[in-house]
Amino acid sequence: MADVPVTDGDGVRRRDFLNVAAVSFAGVGVAAAVGPLLVQMAPPADVRALSTTEVDISKIQPGQGIKTVWRKQPVFVRNLVPAEIEAANKVPLSELRDPQTLAERTKPGKANWLITLGVCTHLGCVPLGIGEGENKGPFGGYFCPCHGSAYDTAARIRTGPAPTNLVVPDYEFSSPNTVVIG
């Protein structure tokens, strides 16, 4: 007589149940082992805290700028006056090494707020141009005295060895007086 598989009344064999139980137990074990490994690879709280920076811009008068820090890098926040905006808009894009308009470097309706990383794109120096009595260079923007890179009022490279404009980080206006960088 042939062996008849042992089944319960629904046609499920005992061996099938044991296979499903063993695979389920192994899956739970793998999840329990891999979970802590994935959690430990997440950035720590101090790094997550540095991912964004809030800047109060209410005290920055037209024509003034401040330096702040985001991700351990200097950031220039500048409130442009109409003459600086006009000067930036008059420059033909064909004269620029890295052609960008001022509108591409600012938020719509906020053309007076220019926010850039304060790191020269040549060798990572910090250009001058924010603060009392600092040399803004021949184009009224920023000037890197280390190698002579000069940026205009829209922080676009005009002369010197820097290959590109000052970088505009991701930012948004969370209120009329607050900018969140990052």
GISULQUI-V42057 format. One record per backbone hydrogen bond with DSSP energy under -0.5 kcal/mol. NH is the residue of the N-H (numbers start at 1). CO is the residue of the C=O. If there is no record, write none. Layout:
nh co
NH CO
NH CO
//
This chain:
nh co
5 3
7 5
8 12
11 8
13 11
14 6
17 13
18 14
19 15
20 16
21 17
22 18
23 19
24 20
25 21
26 22
27 23
28 24
29 25
30 26
31 27
32 28
33 29
34 30
35 31
36 32
37 33
38 34
39 35
40 36
41 37
41 38
42 39
47 44
48 44
49 45
50 46
51 48
52 49
53 181
55 179
57 55
57 177
58 177
60 57
61 59
63 79
64 61
66 77
68 75
70 73
71 50
73 70
75 68
76 116
77 66
77 75
78 76
78 114
79 64
80 78
80 112
84 81
85 81
86 82
87 83
88 84
89 85
90 86
91 87
91 88
95 92
96 93
97 157
105 101
105 102
106 102
110 107
113 110
114 78
114 112
115 113
116 76
117 167
118 74
119 117
120 125
124 120
127 125
128 143
134 131
136 134
140 137
141 136
141 151
142 151
143 128
144 149
145 143
147 144
148 144
149 144
150 159
151 142
152 156
153 139
155 152
158 150
159 150
166 155
169 167
172 180
174 172
174 178
175 178
178 175
179 55
180 172
181 53
181 179
182 170
//
